[in-house]
Amino acid sequence: STPGLRNYHERLQAWIMFYIDAASYIDIDDDGWRFFLMFEKHGKEGGEFNYSIVGYITVYEYYAYGRQRNMKRPRISQMLILPPYQRQGLGAALLNTLYRNYLKDSSVVDITVEDPSE
């Protein structure tokens, strides 16, 4: 629902083929996908700012079966921090942002990680 996200994600998604072994494209038309993006802010205070992508995480929100009310099980599908930004703790920071986001949501049962061989 974010304007321009589809086009931006299509361009960004191409990078996973270079950096994630056995990566595959996701179907962005499926409403179950959530995206967490991290940017670096460039510029001077009082001036114009530019943003560079640092990395991103894709999460699919599965339905949690067998519950009294509608619950969900987010599954981390892809995570990428681009090479110039690696080994700075930014992956952990992005992952913690994802955790904090879902910890606030009482409908989340647990958070899982996709098996890369699936």
C-alpha beads as a LAMMPS data file, in Angstrom:
LAMMPS data file: protein, C-alpha beads

118 atoms
117 bonds

1 atom types
1 bond types

-500.0 500.0 xlo xhi
-500.0 500.0 ylo yhi
-500.0 500.0 zlo zhi

Masses

1 110.0

Atoms # bond

1 1 1 0.000 0.000 0.000
2 1 1 3.059 2.286 0.103
3 1 1 3.318 4.235 -3.178
4 1 1 6.376 3.216 -5.186
5 1 1 7.277 0.242 -2.954
6 1 1 6.496 -2.302 -5.665
7 1 1 8.896 -0.725 -8.173
8 1 1 11.529 -0.080 -5.526
9 1 1 11.339 -3.670 -4.262
10 1 1 11.636 -5.090 -7.783
11 1 1 14.923 -3.222 -8.246
12 1 1 16.147 -4.093 -4.759
13 1 1 15.181 -7.750 -5.044
14 1 1 17.681 -8.310 -7.859
15 1 1 20.532 -7.927 -5.344
16 1 1 19.511 -11.041 -3.410
17 1 1 20.543 -13.214 -6.354
18 1 1 24.123 -11.981 -5.910
19 1 1 24.320 -12.249 -2.127
20 1 1 21.914 -14.951 -0.892
21 1 1 22.602 -18.568 -1.842
22 1 1 19.537 -20.297 -3.351
23 1 1 17.538 -17.061 -3.218
24 1 1 14.312 -16.670 -5.136
25 1 1 12.018 -13.787 -5.973
26 1 1 8.877 -13.317 -3.899
27 1 1 5.335 -12.654 -5.121
28 1 1 4.780 -9.083 -3.967
29 1 1 1.106 -9.327 -5.004
30 1 1 0.487 -11.589 -1.990
31 1 1 -0.772 -9.414 0.895
32 1 1 1.018 -11.596 3.459
33 1 1 4.426 -10.020 2.767
34 1 1 5.924 -7.358 5.035
35 1 1 9.103 -5.395 4.341
36 1 1 11.569 -3.858 6.764
37 1 1 14.017 -1.481 5.103
38 1 1 17.091 0.233 6.542
39 1 1 18.580 3.374 5.017
40 1 1 21.611 5.561 5.561
41 1 1 20.820 9.280 5.688
42 1 1 23.227 11.639 3.858
43 1 1 23.251 15.416 3.956
44 1 1 23.677 18.392 6.204
45 1 1 21.329 19.735 8.863
46 1 1 19.126 22.407 7.354
47 1 1 19.875 21.121 3.850
48 1 1 18.512 18.445 1.596
49 1 1 18.914 14.806 2.616
50 1 1 19.486 11.738 0.452
51 1 1 18.994 8.145 1.526
52 1 1 20.943 5.030 0.527
53 1 1 19.646 1.526 1.068
54 1 1 21.616 -0.398 3.706
55 1 1 19.577 -3.599 3.747
56 1 1 16.186 -5.158 4.170
57 1 1 14.208 -8.078 5.570
58 1 1 11.176 -9.748 4.014
59 1 1 8.661 -11.442 6.305
60 1 1 5.651 -13.544 5.398
61 1 1 2.797 -13.486 7.904
62 1 1 1.360 -17.002 8.060
63 1 1 -1.947 -17.765 9.716
64 1 1 -1.531 -19.641 13.037
65 1 1 -3.970 -22.573 12.839
66 1 1 -5.789 -24.116 15.783
67 1 1 -6.297 -20.904 17.766
68 1 1 -9.499 -19.491 19.279
69 1 1 -8.966 -16.158 17.527
70 1 1 -7.048 -15.023 14.458
71 1 1 -3.345 -15.251 15.193
72 1 1 -0.284 -15.046 12.972
73 1 1 3.184 -16.535 12.706
74 1 1 5.580 -14.176 10.926
75 1 1 8.369 -16.014 9.105
76 1 1 11.591 -14.235 8.151
77 1 1 12.210 -15.115 4.539
78 1 1 15.121 -12.996 3.337
79 1 1 17.593 -10.706 5.053
80 1 1 20.283 -8.747 3.283
81 1 1 22.730 -6.105 4.477
82 1 1 24.730 -4.821 1.511
83 1 1 28.512 -5.431 1.711
84 1 1 29.638 -1.829 2.438
85 1 1 27.464 -1.872 5.573
86 1 1 28.292 -5.344 6.894
87 1 1 30.181 -6.009 10.156
88 1 1 28.836 -2.852 11.779
89 1 1 25.993 -4.391 13.775
90 1 1 23.375 -3.108 11.331
91 1 1 21.920 -6.556 10.636
92 1 1 21.332 -7.055 14.349
93 1 1 19.791 -3.586 14.606
94 1 1 17.413 -4.295 11.715
95 1 1 16.472 -7.672 13.178
96 1 1 15.804 -6.061 16.572
97 1 1 13.533 -3.534 14.849
98 1 1 11.564 -6.425 13.370
99 1 1 11.318 -8.130 16.786
100 1 1 10.161 -4.923 18.521
101 1 1 7.523 -4.426 15.821
102 1 1 6.058 -7.893 16.321
103 1 1 6.364 -7.956 20.125
104 1 1 3.824 -5.101 20.237
105 1 1 1.343 -7.217 18.257
106 1 1 -0.748 -9.450 20.568
107 1 1 -1.858 -11.584 17.599
108 1 1 1.682 -12.914 17.005
109 1 1 2.234 -16.457 18.294
110 1 1 5.937 -16.692 17.434
111 1 1 8.485 -15.556 14.854
112 1 1 10.138 -18.209 12.711
113 1 1 12.895 -18.244 10.092
114 1 1 12.527 -19.851 6.691
115 1 1 14.669 -22.889 5.999
116 1 1 16.792 -21.955 2.972
117 1 1 16.449 -25.461 1.537
118 1 1 12.641 -25.259 1.280

Bonds

1 1 1 2
2 1 2 3
3 1 3 4
4 1 4 5
5 1 5 6
6 1 6 7
7 1 7 8
8 1 8 9
9 1 9 10
10 1 10 11
11 1 11 12
12 1 12 13
13 1 13 14
14 1 14 15
15 1 15 16
16 1 16 17
17 1 17 18
18 1 18 19
19 1 19 20
20 1 20 21
21 1 21 22
22 1 22 23
23 1 23 24
24 1 24 25
25 1 25 26
26 1 26 27
27 1 27 28
28 1 28 29
29 1 29 30
30 1 30 31
31 1 31 32
32 1 32 33
33 1 33 34
34 1 34 35
35 1 35 36
36 1 36 37
37 1 37 38
38 1 38 39
39 1 39 40
40 1 40 41
41 1 41 42
42 1 42 43
43 1 43 44
44 1 44 45
45 1 45 46
46 1 46 47
47 1 47 48
48 1 48 49
49 1 49 50
50 1 50 51
51 1 51 52
52 1 52 53
53 1 53 54
54 1 54 55
55 1 55 56
56 1 56 57
57 1 57 58
58 1 58 59
59 1 59 60
60 1 60 61
61 1 61 62
62 1 62 63
63 1 63 64
64 1 64 65
65 1 65 66
66 1 66 67
67 1 67 68
68 1 68 69
69 1 69 70
70 1 70 71
71 1 71 72
72 1 72 73
73 1 73 74
74 1 74 75
75 1 75 76
76 1 76 77
77 1 77 78
78 1 78 79
79 1 79 80
80 1 80 81
81 1 81 82
82 1 82 83
83 1 83 84
84 1 84 85
85 1 85 86
86 1 86 87
87 1 87 88
88 1 88 89
89 1 89 90
90 1 90 91
91 1 91 92
92 1 92 93
93 1 93 94
94 1 94 95
95 1 95 96
96 1 96 97
97 1 97 98
98 1 98 99
99 1 99 100
100 1 100 101
101 1 101 102
102 1 102 103
103 1 103 104
104 1 104 105
105 1 105 106
106 1 106 107
107 1 107 108
108 1 108 109
109 1 109 110
110 1 110 111
111 1 111 112
112 1 112 113
113 1 113 114
114 1 114 115
115 1 115 116
116 1 116 117
117 1 117 118
